[in-house]
Amino acid sequence: MTDAFPGLSGQPHAIIERDGVRFTLLGTAHVSHSSVDAVRAAIDGGDYDTIAVELDPHRLQSLTDPDALARMDVVQVIRSGRTALFAANLGLAAYQRRLAEQLGIEPGAELKAAAQEANARGLDLRLIDRDVGLTFKRASRRLGWWGRAKLAAGLMTTLFVGDEDLGADEIEKLKEGDMLEASFGEFASGSPALYDVVIAERDRYMAANLRAIAADPASSAREVLAVVGAGHLQGLAAHLREDQVAPDVVRADLESVAEKKSIPWFTIALAAFVLGGFAWGFWHGGVEVGADLLLYWILLTGTLGALGCAIAGGHPLSMLAAFVSSPITPLHPALASGTISALVEAWIRKPTHGDFMALRDDAATIRGWWRNRVARLLLNFFLTSMGTAIGVWLGGARLLGKLLA
C-alpha cells in the first residue's frame, strides 16, 4: 500500500477514501513499545485533523484516570445487579496489570498515547469502540446458560492466575489480536458466538463510527487517523469500504441487548416443585415427613450459602444473612443470596479509599482478593451464590427422591 503520510512505513495499515474523507487505519499491538513509537511517528508525519482510537469513554478513563475506581459506589453496583459486569471489568484490569508487570508496558499504551497527542495538538479526538459493558452483556445473551458458565470460568481463571507469567504464545496472540478476546482465554478461540460479539461486531461498530464522522455536518474532518488493534484492521477496513447501512442504524443494532424473558419460568417451576414437594410431604407423610423435607432444604441451602460466604472471608453477620436468605432467594426471581450477603458485608466492612486505590494491584494476586475489601465483596457475592446453587440442586434431588419413592 502507498503511505498517506510518512511514519507508516513498515506498519500494518490501510488507507480508505470515502465520502470525501481519507481514513488511515493504523494497526497496533496493545503490548508493544514499538506501537507507541509508531503512533507518535504517524501523527508527527501526517497532516491529520482527527484522531480516532479503539476505546470507549470508560476504557479511556481507566487508562488516564487511575483514581476513577476510588469514586465508585460499590454498594450501588451490587444493588443494581451489575456485580458480574464489575467483576468482568476487574478481571480485564487484573489481566492488563499482569501484562504490564511482565512486559514493562501498560496494555493500550499506544491508544493512550494517541488520545494524549490528539488533545495536546488540539485535534478532534473520537472514541470509536463500543462500551465494554455492552460487549459483555451481548456476549452473555448470545452464549446461553452453558456458554455463560464457561465464560465465567474463563474470567475466574483470569482473575486467579496469580503471579504466573503469560506464555510466549499468548503474548504473540495479543500482538496480533485483541485485548478483550485474549482476556477470555482459550474459550474465545473455541466459541464462534463470542468471537462474533467481541471481534466481528466491534469491527462493524467502529466502521460505523468512522463513517459517522464523514456524515456529521458539523465535522470538518478530511484526514482521519484511526488507531486500532492489528486484529481489527482487516475487518474494519472491509466494513469501512463496503457497508451501506446508515451508521446510526448499525450502532443501534449493535448496542441493543435482548431483554430477559419477562416471565421467569425456571424460578416459577423451581418454586412450584419445592413448595409442592413440601405440601406433598405434609399431605402424604404427615408432619414428620413434611418437616423433615423442609428442615433438610433450609439446613442444606442455608449451610452451603453460609459456607460460601465464610470461604470468601465474610463477617459472621454476612454469614448469618447468607444462611437466612439462601433457602428463600432461589424461589424469588428478583433476589439472590449473594447480593444480600454482599450488601451486609459492605454495610459492616465498608471499603475504604485505600481499598479502591489498591484494587488493581490486589486483584492480580490470589491473596490480594481476600485482603482487599472491594475484591472480597465480589468473592462474597459469587461464593455465596455458588453455595446456594449447590444446595438447591442437592435439596431438589432429595425432594425428587422422596416424591419417587
Contacts in CASP RR format, 6 or more apart in sequence:
PFRMAT RR
TARGET T0000
AUTHOR 0000-0000-0000
METHOD contacts of the structure
MODEL  1
MTDAFPGLSGQPHAIIERDGVRFTLLGTAHVSHSSVDAVRAAIDGGDYDT
IAVELDPHRLQSLTDPDALARMDVVQVIRSGRTALFAANLGLAAYQRRLA
EQLGIEPGAELKAAAQEANARGLDLRLIDRDVGLTFKRASRRLGWWGRAK
LAAGLMTTLFVGDEDLGADEIEKLKEGDMLEASFGEFASGSPALYDVVIA
ERDRYMAANLRAIAADPASSAREVLAVVGAGHLQGLAAHLREDQVAPDVV
RADLESVAEKKSIPWFTIALAAFVLGGFAWGFWHGGVEVGADLLLYWILL
TGTLGALGCAIAGGHPLSMLAAFVSSPITPLHPALASGTISALVEAWIRK
PTHGDFMALRDDAATIRGWWRNRVARLLLNFFLTSMGTAIGVWLGGARLL
GKLLA
1 13 0 8 1.000
1 14 0 8 1.000
1 15 0 8 1.000
2 15 0 8 1.000
3 9 0 8 1.000
3 13 0 8 1.000
3 15 0 8 1.000
4 15 0 8 1.000
4 22 0 8 1.000
4 24 0 8 1.000
4 46 0 8 1.000
4 223 0 8 1.000
5 24 0 8 1.000
5 42 0 8 1.000
5 45 0 8 1.000
5 46 0 8 1.000
5 47 0 8 1.000
5 48 0 8 1.000
6 41 0 8 1.000
6 45 0 8 1.000
6 46 0 8 1.000
7 38 0 8 1.000
7 41 0 8 1.000
7 42 0 8 1.000
7 44 0 8 1.000
7 45 0 8 1.000
7 46 0 8 1.000
8 24 0 8 1.000
8 26 0 8 1.000
8 38 0 8 1.000
8 42 0 8 1.000
11 26 0 8 1.000
11 27 0 8 1.000
11 38 0 8 1.000
11 42 0 8 1.000
12 26 0 8 1.000
12 27 0 8 1.000
12 230 0 8 1.000
12 233 0 8 1.000
13 24 0 8 1.000
13 25 0 8 1.000
13 26 0 8 1.000
13 27 0 8 1.000
13 233 0 8 1.000
14 24 0 8 1.000
14 25 0 8 1.000
14 233 0 8 1.000
14 237 0 8 1.000
15 22 0 8 1.000
15 23 0 8 1.000
15 24 0 8 1.000
15 25 0 8 1.000
16 22 0 8 1.000
16 23 0 8 1.000
16 25 0 8 1.000
16 237 0 8 1.000
16 240 0 8 1.000
16 241 0 8 1.000
17 23 0 8 1.000
18 211 0 8 1.000
18 214 0 8 1.000
18 240 0 8 1.000
18 241 0 8 1.000
19 211 0 8 1.000
19 214 0 8 1.000
19 215 0 8 1.000
20 214 0 8 1.000
20 222 0 8 1.000
21 213 0 8 1.000
21 214 0 8 1.000
21 221 0 8 1.000
21 222 0 8 1.000
21 223 0 8 1.000
21 224 0 8 1.000
22 222 0 8 1.000
22 223 0 8 1.000
22 224 0 8 1.000
23 210 0 8 1.000
23 224 0 8 1.000
23 226 0 8 1.000
23 240 0 8 1.000
24 42 0 8 1.000
24 48 0 8 1.000
24 223 0 8 1.000
24 224 0 8 1.000
24 225 0 8 1.000
24 226 0 8 1.000
25 226 0 8 1.000
25 228 0 8 1.000
25 233 0 8 1.000
25 236 0 8 1.000
25 237 0 8 1.000
25 240 0 8 1.000
26 38 0 8 1.000
26 39 0 8 1.000
26 42 0 8 1.000
26 225 0 8 1.000
26 226 0 8 1.000
26 227 0 8 1.000
26 228 0 8 1.000
27 35 0 8 1.000
27 227 0 8 1.000
27 228 0 8 1.000
27 229 0 8 1.000
27 230 0 8 1.000
27 231 0 8 1.000
27 232 0 8 1.000
27 233 0 8 1.000
28 35 0 8 1.000
28 38 0 8 1.000
28 39 0 8 1.000
28 110 0 8 1.000
28 111 0 8 1.000
28 227 0 8 1.000
28 228 0 8 1.000
28 229 0 8 1.000
28 230 0 8 1.000
29 35 0 8 1.000
29 110 0 8 1.000
29 174 0 8 1.000
29 175 0 8 1.000
29 176 0 8 1.000
29 229 0 8 1.000
29 230 0 8 1.000
30 107 0 8 1.000
30 108 0 8 1.000
30 109 0 8 1.000
30 110 0 8 1.000
30 111 0 8 1.000
30 174 0 8 1.000
30 175 0 8 1.000
30 178 0 8 1.000
30 179 0 8 1.000
30 229 0 8 1.000
31 99 0 8 1.000
31 103 0 8 1.000
31 105 0 8 1.000
31 107 0 8 1.000
31 108 0 8 1.000
31 171 0 8 1.000
31 174 0 8 1.000
31 175 0 8 1.000
32 105 0 8 1.000
32 110 0 8 1.000
32 175 0 8 1.000
33 105 0 8 1.000
33 109 0 8 1.000
35 109 0 8 1.000
35 110 0 8 1.000
36 105 0 8 1.000
36 109 0 8 1.000
36 110 0 8 1.000
36 113 0 8 1.000
38 110 0 8 1.000
39 110 0 8 1.000
39 113 0 8 1.000
39 114 0 8 1.000
39 117 0 8 1.000
39 227 0 8 1.000
40 113 0 8 1.000
40 117 0 8 1.000
42 225 0 8 1.000
43 51 0 8 1.000
43 114 0 8 1.000
43 117 0 8 1.000
43 118 0 8 1.000
43 121 0 8 1.000
43 225 0 8 1.000
46 223 0 8 1.000
46 225 0 8 1.000
47 223 0 8 1.000
48 123 0 8 1.000
48 223 0 8 1.000
48 224 0 8 1.000
48 225 0 8 1.000
49 123 0 8 1.000
49 124 0 8 1.000
49 220 0 8 1.000
49 221 0 8 1.000
49 222 0 8 1.000
49 223 0 8 1.000
49 224 0 8 1.000
50 123 0 8 1.000
50 124 0 8 1.000
50 125 0 8 1.000
50 126 0 8 1.000
50 213 0 8 1.000
50 219 0 8 1.000
50 221 0 8 1.000
50 223 0 8 1.000
50 224 0 8 1.000
50 225 0 8 1.000
51 114 0 8 1.000
51 115 0 8 1.000
51 117 0 8 1.000
51 118 0 8 1.000
51 123 0 8 1.000
51 124 0 8 1.000
51 125 0 8 1.000
51 126 0 8 1.000
51 224 0 8 1.000
51 225 0 8 1.000
51 227 0 8 1.000
52 125 0 8 1.000
52 126 0 8 1.000
52 127 0 8 1.000
52 128 0 8 1.000
52 209 0 8 1.000
52 210 0 8 1.000
52 213 0 8 1.000
52 224 0 8 1.000
52 225 0 8 1.000
52 226 0 8 1.000
52 227 0 8 1.000
53 60 0 8 1.000
53 111 0 8 1.000
53 114 0 8 1.000
53 115 0 8 1.000
53 118 0 8 1.000
53 125 0 8 1.000
53 126 0 8 1.000
53 127 0 8 1.000
53 128 0 8 1.000
53 129 0 8 1.000
53 226 0 8 1.000
53 227 0 8 1.000
53 228 0 8 1.000
54 111 0 8 1.000
54 128 0 8 1.000
54 129 0 8 1.000
54 206 0 8 1.000
54 226 0 8 1.000
54 227 0 8 1.000
54 228 0 8 1.000
54 229 0 8 1.000
54 232 0 8 1.000
55 63 0 8 1.000
55 111 0 8 1.000
55 115 0 8 1.000
55 127 0 8 1.000
55 128 0 8 1.000
55 129 0 8 1.000
56 127 0 8 1.000
56 129 0 8 1.000
56 130 0 8 1.000
56 131 0 8 1.000
56 132 0 8 1.000
57 127 0 8 1.000
57 131 0 8 1.000
58 131 0 8 1.000
58 132 0 8 1.000
58 133 0 8 1.000
59 129 0 8 1.000
59 132 0 8 1.000
60 111 0 8 1.000
60 112 0 8 1.000
60 115 0 8 1.000
60 127 0 8 1.000
61 68 0 8 1.000
62 68 0 8 1.000
62 93 0 8 1.000
63 106 0 8 1.000
63 108 0 8 1.000
63 111 0 8 1.000
63 112 0 8 1.000
63 115 0 8 1.000
64 112 0 8 1.000
64 115 0 8 1.000
64 116 0 8 1.000
66 357 0 8 1.000
66 360 0 8 1.000
67 357 0 8 1.000
69 356 0 8 1.000
69 357 0 8 1.000
69 359 0 8 1.000
69 360 0 8 1.000
70 353 0 8 1.000
70 354 0 8 1.000
70 356 0 8 1.000
70 357 0 8 1.000
71 356 0 8 1.000
72 356 0 8 1.000
74 86 0 8 1.000
74 346 0 8 1.000
74 351 0 8 1.000
74 374 0 8 1.000
74 377 0 8 1.000
75 343 0 8 1.000
75 346 0 8 1.000
75 347 0 8 1.000
77 83 0 8 1.000
77 86 0 8 1.000
78 339 0 8 1.000
78 342 0 8 1.000
78 343 0 8 1.000
78 346 0 8 1.000
78 377 0 8 1.000
78 381 0 8 1.000
79 339 0 8 1.000
79 343 0 8 1.000
81 339 0 8 1.000
83 339 0 8 1.000
83 342 0 8 1.000
83 378 0 8 1.000
83 381 0 8 1.000
84 152 0 8 1.000
85 133 0 8 1.000
85 136 0 8 1.000
85 137 0 8 1.000
86 378 0 8 1.000
87 155 0 8 1.000
87 159 0 8 1.000
87 378 0 8 1.000
87 382 0 8 1.000
88 133 0 8 1.000
88 136 0 8 1.000
88 155 0 8 1.000
89 132 0 8 1.000
89 133 0 8 1.000
90 159 0 8 1.000
90 359 0 8 1.000
90 363 0 8 1.000
90 375 0 8 1.000
90 378 0 8 1.000
91 155 0 8 1.000
91 158 0 8 1.000
91 159 0 8 1.000
91 183 0 8 1.000
91 363 0 8 1.000
92 132 0 8 1.000
92 158 0 8 1.000
92 179 0 8 1.000
92 180 0 8 1.000
92 183 0 8 1.000
93 359 0 8 1.000
93 360 0 8 1.000
93 363 0 8 1.000
94 158 0 8 1.000
94 159 0 8 1.000
94 360 0 8 1.000
94 363 0 8 1.000
94 364 0 8 1.000
95 158 0 8 1.000
95 182 0 8 1.000
95 183 0 8 1.000
96 106 0 8 1.000
96 107 0 8 1.000
96 108 0 8 1.000
96 179 0 8 1.000
97 360 0 8 1.000
97 361 0 8 1.000
97 363 0 8 1.000
97 364 0 8 1.000
98 161 0 8 1.000
98 162 0 8 1.000
98 163 0 8 1.000
98 166 0 8 1.000
98 364 0 8 1.000
99 105 0 8 1.000
99 107 0 8 1.000
99 166 0 8 1.000
99 174 0 8 1.000
100 106 0 8 1.000
100 107 0 8 1.000
101 364 0 8 1.000
102 165 0 8 1.000
102 166 0 8 1.000
103 171 0 8 1.000
106 112 0 8 1.000
107 174 0 8 1.000
107 179 0 8 1.000
108 179 0 8 1.000
110 227 0 8 1.000
111 227 0 8 1.000
114 225 0 8 1.000
114 227 0 8 1.000
115 125 0 8 1.000
117 123 0 8 1.000
118 124 0 8 1.000
118 125 0 8 1.000
119 125 0 8 1.000
124 219 0 8 1.000
124 221 0 8 1.000
126 209 0 8 1.000
126 210 0 8 1.000
126 213 0 8 1.000
126 224 0 8 1.000
128 205 0 8 1.000
128 206 0 8 1.000
128 209 0 8 1.000
128 210 0 8 1.000
128 226 0 8 1.000
129 202 0 8 1.000
129 205 0 8 1.000
129 206 0 8 1.000
130 201 0 8 1.000
130 202 0 8 1.000
130 205 0 8 1.000
130 206 0 8 1.000
130 254 0 8 1.000
130 255 0 8 1.000
131 255 0 8 1.000
132 180 0 8 1.000
134 255 0 8 1.000
134 257 0 8 1.000
135 180 0 8 1.000
135 197 0 8 1.000
135 198 0 8 1.000
135 201 0 8 1.000
135 202 0 8 1.000
137 257 0 8 1.000
138 197 0 8 1.000
138 201 0 8 1.000
138 254 0 8 1.000
138 257 0 8 1.000
139 151 0 8 1.000
139 193 0 8 1.000
139 194 0 8 1.000
139 197 0 8 1.000
139 198 0 8 1.000
140 148 0 8 1.000
140 151 0 8 1.000
141 257 0 8 1.000
141 258 0 8 1.000
142 193 0 8 1.000
142 194 0 8 1.000
142 196 0 8 1.000
142 197 0 8 1.000
143 150 0 8 1.000
143 151 0 8 1.000
143 191 0 8 1.000
143 193 0 8 1.000
143 194 0 8 1.000
147 191 0 8 1.000
150 187 0 8 1.000
150 191 0 8 1.000
151 184 0 8 1.000
151 187 0 8 1.000
151 194 0 8 1.000
153 187 0 8 1.000
154 184 0 8 1.000
154 185 0 8 1.000
154 187 0 8 1.000
155 183 0 8 1.000
155 184 0 8 1.000
157 185 0 8 1.000
158 183 0 8 1.000
158 184 0 8 1.000
158 185 0 8 1.000
159 363 0 8 1.000
159 369 0 8 1.000
160 366 0 8 1.000
160 369 0 8 1.000
162 364 0 8 1.000
162 365 0 8 1.000
162 366 0 8 1.000
163 364 0 8 1.000
163 365 0 8 1.000
170 182 0 8 1.000
173 182 0 8 1.000
174 182 0 8 1.000
175 230 0 8 1.000
176 230 0 8 1.000
176 231 0 8 1.000
177 229 0 8 1.000
177 230 0 8 1.000
177 231 0 8 1.000
177 232 0 8 1.000
178 198 0 8 1.000
178 199 0 8 1.000
178 202 0 8 1.000
178 229 0 8 1.000
178 231 0 8 1.000
178 232 0 8 1.000
180 198 0 8 1.000
181 188 0 8 1.000
181 195 0 8 1.000
181 198 0 8 1.000
181 199 0 8 1.000
182 188 0 8 1.000
184 194 0 8 1.000
184 198 0 8 1.000
187 194 0 8 1.000
188 194 0 8 1.000
188 195 0 8 1.000
188 198 0 8 1.000
189 195 0 8 1.000
199 231 0 8 1.000
199 232 0 8 1.000
200 235 0 8 1.000
201 254 0 8 1.000
202 232 0 8 1.000
203 232 0 8 1.000
203 235 0 8 1.000
203 236 0 8 1.000
203 238 0 8 1.000
203 239 0 8 1.000
204 239 0 8 1.000
204 243 0 8 1.000
204 250 0 8 1.000
204 254 0 8 1.000
205 250 0 8 1.000
205 251 0 8 1.000
205 254 0 8 1.000
206 226 0 8 1.000
206 228 0 8 1.000
206 232 0 8 1.000
206 236 0 8 1.000
207 235 0 8 1.000
207 236 0 8 1.000
207 239 0 8 1.000
207 240 0 8 1.000
207 243 0 8 1.000
207 250 0 8 1.000
208 239 0 8 1.000
208 243 0 8 1.000
208 247 0 8 1.000
208 250 0 8 1.000
208 251 0 8 1.000
208 254 0 8 1.000
209 247 0 8 1.000
209 251 0 8 1.000
210 224 0 8 1.000
210 226 0 8 1.000
210 236 0 8 1.000
210 240 0 8 1.000
211 240 0 8 1.000
211 243 0 8 1.000
211 247 0 8 1.000
212 247 0 8 1.000
212 248 0 8 1.000
212 251 0 8 1.000
213 219 0 8 1.000
213 221 0 8 1.000
213 224 0 8 1.000
214 221 0 8 1.000
215 247 0 8 1.000
226 236 0 8 1.000
228 236 0 8 1.000
243 250 0 8 1.000
264 333 0 8 1.000
267 330 0 8 1.000
267 331 0 8 1.000
267 332 0 8 1.000
267 333 0 8 1.000
268 333 0 8 1.000
270 330 0 8 1.000
270 331 0 8 1.000
270 392 0 8 1.000
271 331 0 8 1.000
271 332 0 8 1.000
273 396 0 8 1.000
273 399 0 8 1.000
274 297 0 8 1.000
274 330 0 8 1.000
274 331 0 8 1.000
274 396 0 8 1.000
274 399 0 8 1.000
275 331 0 8 1.000
277 293 0 8 1.000
277 399 0 8 1.000
277 402 0 8 1.000
277 403 0 8 1.000
278 290 0 8 1.000
278 293 0 8 1.000
278 294 0 8 1.000
278 297 0 8 1.000
280 402 0 8 1.000
280 403 0 8 1.000
281 289 0 8 1.000
281 290 0 8 1.000
281 293 0 8 1.000
281 402 0 8 1.000
282 289 0 8 1.000
282 290 0 8 1.000
282 291 0 8 1.000
289 402 0 8 1.000
293 398 0 8 1.000
293 399 0 8 1.000
293 402 0 8 1.000
296 395 0 8 1.000
296 398 0 8 1.000
297 327 0 8 1.000
297 395 0 8 1.000
297 396 0 8 1.000
297 398 0 8 1.000
297 399 0 8 1.000
298 327 0 8 1.000
300 391 0 8 1.000
300 394 0 8 1.000
300 395 0 8 1.000
300 398 0 8 1.000
301 326 0 8 1.000
301 327 0 8 1.000
301 330 0 8 1.000
301 388 0 8 1.000
301 391 0 8 1.000
301 392 0 8 1.000
301 395 0 8 1.000
302 322 0 8 1.000
302 323 0 8 1.000
302 324 0 8 1.000
302 326 0 8 1.000
302 327 0 8 1.000
302 388 0 8 1.000
302 391 0 8 1.000
303 323 0 8 1.000
304 326 0 8 1.000
304 387 0 8 1.000
304 388 0 8 1.000
304 390 0 8 1.000
304 391 0 8 1.000
304 394 0 8 1.000
305 322 0 8 1.000
305 323 0 8 1.000
305 326 0 8 1.000
305 337 0 8 1.000
305 341 0 8 1.000
305 384 0 8 1.000
305 387 0 8 1.000
305 388 0 8 1.000
305 391 0 8 1.000
306 319 0 8 1.000
306 320 0 8 1.000
306 322 0 8 1.000
306 323 0 8 1.000
306 326 0 8 1.000
306 384 0 8 1.000
307 387 0 8 1.000
308 322 0 8 1.000
308 383 0 8 1.000
308 384 0 8 1.000
308 386 0 8 1.000
308 387 0 8 1.000
309 318 0 8 1.000
309 319 0 8 1.000
309 321 0 8 1.000
309 322 0 8 1.000
309 338 0 8 1.000
309 341 0 8 1.000
309 345 0 8 1.000
309 380 0 8 1.000
309 383 0 8 1.000
309 384 0 8 1.000
310 319 0 8 1.000
311 379 0 8 1.000
311 383 0 8 1.000
312 370 0 8 1.000
312 376 0 8 1.000
312 379 0 8 1.000
312 380 0 8 1.000
312 382 0 8 1.000
312 383 0 8 1.000
312 384 0 8 1.000
313 370 0 8 1.000
313 376 0 8 1.000
313 379 0 8 1.000
313 380 0 8 1.000
314 341 0 8 1.000
314 345 0 8 1.000
314 376 0 8 1.000
314 380 0 8 1.000
315 344 0 8 1.000
315 345 0 8 1.000
315 348 0 8 1.000
315 349 0 8 1.000
317 344 0 8 1.000
317 348 0 8 1.000
318 341 0 8 1.000
318 342 0 8 1.000
318 344 0 8 1.000
318 345 0 8 1.000
318 348 0 8 1.000
318 380 0 8 1.000
319 341 0 8 1.000
321 340 0 8 1.000
321 341 0 8 1.000
321 344 0 8 1.000
322 337 0 8 1.000
322 338 0 8 1.000
322 340 0 8 1.000
322 341 0 8 1.000
322 384 0 8 1.000
322 388 0 8 1.000
325 335 0 8 1.000
325 337 0 8 1.000
325 338 0 8 1.000
325 340 0 8 1.000
325 341 0 8 1.000
326 337 0 8 1.000
326 384 0 8 1.000
326 387 0 8 1.000
326 388 0 8 1.000
326 391 0 8 1.000
328 335 0 8 1.000
329 335 0 8 1.000
329 336 0 8 1.000
329 337 0 8 1.000
329 338 0 8 1.000
329 340 0 8 1.000
329 388 0 8 1.000
330 337 0 8 1.000
330 388 0 8 1.000
330 389 0 8 1.000
330 392 0 8 1.000
336 381 0 8 1.000
336 385 0 8 1.000
337 384 0 8 1.000
337 385 0 8 1.000
337 388 0 8 1.000
338 380 0 8 1.000
338 381 0 8 1.000
338 382 0 8 1.000
338 384 0 8 1.000
338 385 0 8 1.000
338 388 0 8 1.000
339 381 0 8 1.000
341 380 0 8 1.000
341 381 0 8 1.000
341 384 0 8 1.000
342 377 0 8 1.000
342 378 0 8 1.000
342 380 0 8 1.000
342 381 0 8 1.000
342 384 0 8 1.000
345 376 0 8 1.000
345 377 0 8 1.000
345 380 0 8 1.000
346 377 0 8 1.000
349 373 0 8 1.000
349 376 0 8 1.000
350 373 0 8 1.000
351 373 0 8 1.000
351 374 0 8 1.000
351 377 0 8 1.000
352 373 0 8 1.000
355 372 0 8 1.000
355 373 0 8 1.000
355 374 0 8 1.000
356 374 0 8 1.000
358 372 0 8 1.000
359 372 0 8 1.000
359 374 0 8 1.000
359 375 0 8 1.000
362 368 0 8 1.000
362 369 0 8 1.000
362 371 0 8 1.000
362 372 0 8 1.000
362 375 0 8 1.000
363 369 0 8 1.000
363 372 0 8 1.000
363 375 0 8 1.000
368 375 0 8 1.000
369 375 0 8 1.000
369 376 0 8 1.000
369 378 0 8 1.000
369 379 0 8 1.000
370 376 0 8 1.000
370 379 0 8 1.000
END
